[in-house]
Amino acid sequence: MLDTVKGFFTFISVERGLMLFMIAMGATFLVARNPTFAEAAYLGVVAFCLWSGVDAINNVYDVDLDMKSDSFRANFTRSLGRFGLYISLAIFVLSMALGLITGIQLVTFFIFVGIVAGVVYSVPPFRFRQTIYKPLVNVSVGAVPVLIVASFFNIFSFQLLVLVLLIGLSTAANSLWEDLADYESDFAANARTLVVVLGFKRGFFITVLVGYCLIPLMVLVGILFQLSLLYFLVLGTLIAFLSFRLIQHRNTLFRSSNAKSDSLLKLGEMFAKDFVIIALVHTANLMINGFLNYQQIILI
């Protein structure tokens, strides 16, 4: 029973769903003037369902690749057979239904955009998941939930656009970290992801550089939305954590003569897991600080 539950959670990539849930809730508290907690939770559920469906259909078509990078998920997906595809479609239908319930056409439109992005990302003949354009498609993972929130409240401002840019680029960077963990399976499948095209070591350093380039945007969001000191303290801690991990493994990174050594590949997998934690903490940080701002508005 526990294996079935765990398998289903990995099939829908529940950790990404939770991240998008927090992004939508955080965006609601940051963007809307007087949101209710129920509205924030509803939009969070919309984002969770939408990207659970996207991840599910991706895992259906990634089942052979996952045998190397995540055999447990691959075996569970394979055990579902065609039912796995039906689950994905059912979640898509649920996402569209949640959008239609709002009665706001633009909300439904952006949900549809998210579904289309998921299809071209995963399903042949498009299969952008195996191309160098993968990060560009992944921009939609973060941008769409924020745009859904903006559409729901009909608020499109400069601050909102900066938030869309930050979250979109963050999820694009996240896809590069995922490529580090999937390098061996992608290389064996002749995929043309950025890390495969550039080579593992060069791709690793570019991925780290992209992560650091997001810091000014993160600071700008904090300033524009007048977030509390807590936001900047947590952000500083995350930057320090990533920097410490790089320094800790500098010998493997800089002195490894083999660009595809086992130690370097394992290091890539480790950093990919670290970035999942960083992404979850950062989105939780945004959500909590957005909620704190919301509480201040209520008190005023």
C-alpha positions in Angstrom: 0.0 0.0 0.0 2.8 2.5 1.0 4.7 1.6 -2.2 1.6 2.3 -4.3 1.1 5.7 -2.6 4.8 6.5 -3.0 4.7 5.4 -6.6 1.7 7.6 -7.4 3.4 10.6 -5.7 6.5 10.1 -7.8 4.3 9.5 -10.9 2.7 13.0 -10.6 6.0 14.5 -9.2 4.2 15.7 -6.0 7.2 17.8 -4.9 6.9 19.9 -8.1 3.1 20.1 -7.6 3.7 21.4 -4.0 6.2 23.9 -5.3 3.7 25.3 -7.8 0.9 25.2 -5.2 3.1 27.5 -3.0 4.0 29.7 -6.0 0.3 30.3 -6.8 -0.6 31.0 -3.2 2.4 33.2 -2.7 1.6 35.1 -5.9 -2.0 35.6 -4.7 -0.9 37.2 -1.4 1.8 39.3 -3.2 -0.3 40.5 -6.1 -3.9 40.7 -5.0 -5.1 43.6 -2.8 -7.6 41.8 -0.6 -7.6 38.1 -1.4 -9.3 35.5 0.8 -7.3 32.5 2.0 -9.9 30.3 0.1 -9.1 32.1 -3.1 -5.3 31.6 -2.6 -5.8 27.9 -1.8 -8.1 27.4 -4.8 -5.5 28.9 -7.2 -2.9 26.8 -5.5 -4.9 23.7 -6.2 -5.4 24.7 -9.8 -1.6 25.0 -10.2 -1.0 21.7 -8.4 -3.5 19.8 -10.6 -2.2 21.4 -13.8 1.4 20.6 -13.3 0.7 17.2 -11.8 -1.0 16.3 -15.1 2.0 17.7 -17.0 4.5 15.7 -15.0 2.4 12.6 -15.2 2.2 12.6 -19.0 6.0 13.4 -19.1 6.7 10.4 -16.9 4.5 8.2 -19.2 6.7 9.0 -22.2 9.9 9.1 -20.1 9.5 5.6 -18.7 12.5 4.1 -20.6 14.8 7.0 -19.7 13.7 6.8 -16.0 15.0 3.2 -15.7 18.5 4.7 -15.2 17.7 7.9 -13.3 14.7 6.8 -11.2 13.9 3.1 -11.5 11.3 3.1 -8.8 9.2 5.7 -10.7 9.8 4.0 -14.0 8.6 0.6 -12.7 5.5 2.1 -11.2 4.7 4.0 -14.4 5.2 0.8 -16.4 2.9 -1.1 -14.1 0.1 1.4 -14.8 0.3 0.7 -18.5 -2.2 2.8 -20.6 -4.0 3.7 -17.4 -1.1 6.1 -16.7 -2.1 8.1 -19.8 -5.7 8.1 -18.7 -4.7 9.5 -15.3 -2.8 12.3 -17.0 -5.8 13.2 -19.2 -8.2 13.0 -16.2 -6.0 15.5 -14.3 -6.0 17.8 -17.4 -9.8 17.7 -17.6 -10.0 18.5 -13.8 -7.6 21.4 -14.3 -9.7 22.8 -17.1 -12.9 22.3 -15.1 -11.4 24.3 -12.2 -10.6 27.1 -14.6 -14.1 27.1 -16.1 -15.6 27.2 -12.6 -14.0 30.7 -12.1 -16.0 32.0 -15.0 -12.9 34.0 -16.1 -11.9 33.2 -19.7 -8.2 34.3 -19.3 -7.8 31.9 -16.4 -9.0 29.0 -18.5 -6.8 30.2 -21.4 -3.6 30.1 -19.3 -4.5 26.7 -18.0 -4.9 25.6 -21.6 -1.5 27.2 -22.4 0.0 25.2 -19.6 -1.5 21.9 -20.9 -0.2 22.6 -24.5 3.3 23.4 -23.1 3.2 20.0 -21.2 2.2 18.2 -24.4 4.9 19.7 -26.6 7.4 19.1 -23.8 6.7 15.4 -23.5 4.7 13.9 -26.4 6.2 12.8 -29.7 6.8 14.2 -32.3 7.5 17.4 -30.4 9.3 16.0 -27.4 11.0 19.3 -26.4 12.1 17.5 -23.3 14.9 15.9 -25.3 16.0 19.1 -27.0 18.2 22.1 -26.2 14.9 24.2 -26.0 13.8 22.3 -22.9 14.5 25.3 -20.5 12.5 27.7 -22.7 9.4 25.4 -22.4 10.0 25.1 -18.7 9.6 28.9 -18.3 5.9 28.2 -18.6 6.0 25.9 -15.5 6.6 28.9 -13.3 5.1 31.7 -15.4 1.7 30.2 -16.1 0.5 29.8 -12.4 1.5 33.5 -11.7 -0.4 34.6 -14.9 -3.4 32.5 -13.8 -3.4 34.5 -10.5 -3.0 37.8 -12.3 -5.9 36.9 -14.6 -8.1 35.9 -11.7 -7.7 39.2 -10.0 -7.2 41.2 -13.3 -4.0 42.7 -12.1 -1.1 43.2 -14.5 1.6 45.5 -13.2 5.3 46.0 -13.5 5.8 44.1 -10.2 3.7 41.3 -11.5 5.8 41.0 -14.7 9.0 40.9 -12.7 7.5 38.1 -10.5 6.5 36.2 -13.7 10.0 36.6 -15.1 11.7 35.4 -11.8 9.5 32.4 -11.3 9.6 31.5 -15.0 13.4 31.7 -15.2 13.7 29.8 -11.9 11.8 26.8 -13.2 13.9 27.0 -16.4 17.0 26.8 -14.3 15.4 23.9 -12.4 15.1 22.0 -15.6 18.9 22.4 -16.2 19.6 21.0 -12.7 17.3 18.0 -13.6 19.4 17.5 -16.8 22.4 16.9 -14.6 20.6 14.0 -12.8 19.3 12.7 -16.1 22.6 13.1 -18.0 23.4 9.4 -18.4 20.0 8.4 -19.6 19.7 11.4 -21.9 23.1 10.7 -23.4 22.3 7.0 -24.0 19.0 8.1 -25.7 20.8 10.6 -28.0 18.9 13.5 -26.5 20.1 17.0 -27.3 19.6 18.7 -24.0 21.9 21.6 -23.1 24.1 19.5 -20.8 24.5 16.8 -23.4 25.3 19.2 -26.2 27.9 21.2 -24.1 29.3 18.3 -22.2 28.6 17.5 -18.6 31.3 19.6 -16.9 30.7 22.7 -19.0 26.9 22.2 -18.7 27.3 22.0 -14.9 29.1 25.3 -14.6 26.6 27.1 -16.9 23.8 25.7 -14.8 25.4 27.0 -11.6 26.0 30.4 -13.3 22.4 30.6 -14.4 21.4 30.0 -10.7 23.6 32.8 -9.5 22.3 35.2 -12.2 18.8 34.8 -10.7 19.9 36.4 -7.4 19.5 40.1 -8.6 15.9 39.3 -9.7 15.2 37.6 -6.4 16.4 40.7 -4.5 14.4 43.0 -6.9 11.2 41.1 -6.2 11.8 41.5 -2.4 12.3 45.2 -2.9 9.3 45.8 -5.2 6.9 43.9 -3.0 8.4 45.3 0.2 9.0 41.9 1.7 10.2 41.5 5.3 13.8 41.0 6.4 12.9 37.3 6.8 12.8 37.0 3.0 16.3 38.3 2.5 17.7 36.3 5.4 16.3 33.0 4.0 17.5 34.1 0.5 21.0 34.8 1.9 21.0 31.4 3.7 20.1 29.6 0.4 22.9 31.4 -1.5 25.4 30.6 1.3 24.3 26.9 1.3 24.8 26.6 -2.5 28.1 28.3 -2.3 29.3 26.1 0.6 28.4 23.0 -1.4 30.4 24.2 -4.4 33.4 25.0 -2.2 33.0 21.6 -0.4 33.3 19.7 -3.6 35.7 22.0 -5.4 38.3 19.2 -5.9 35.8 17.1 -7.9 34.6 20.1 -9.9 37.9 21.7 -10.8 40.5 18.9 -10.6 38.6 16.1 -12.3 40.4 15.4 -15.6 37.6 13.3 -16.9 34.6 15.4 -17.8 32.2 12.4 -17.3 33.8 10.7 -14.4 31.6 8.7 -12.0 32.3 11.1 -9.2 31.4 14.1 -11.3 28.1 12.5 -12.5 27.2 11.6 -8.9 28.0 15.1 -7.9 25.6 16.3 -10.5 22.8 14.1 -9.1 23.5 15.4 -5.6 23.3 19.0 -6.7 20.1 18.3 -8.6 18.6 17.1 -5.3 20.0 20.1 -3.5 18.3 22.4 -6.0 14.9 20.8 -5.5 15.3 21.6 -1.8 16.5 25.2 -2.6 13.5 25.7 -5.0 11.0 24.4 -2.4 12.5 26.6 0.4 12.5 29.7 -1.9 8.9 29.2 -3.0 7.9 28.6 0.6 9.8 31.8 1.5 7.9 33.8 -1.1 4.5 32.3 0.0 5.2 33.0 3.7 6.4 36.5 3.1 3.4 37.2 0.8 1.1 35.9 3.6 2.9 38.2 6.1 2.2 41.2 3.8 -1.4 40.0 3.5 -1.7 39.9 7.3 -0.4 43.5 7.6 -3.0 44.7 5.1 -5.8 43.0 7.1 -4.5 44.7 10.3 -4.4 48.1 8.6 
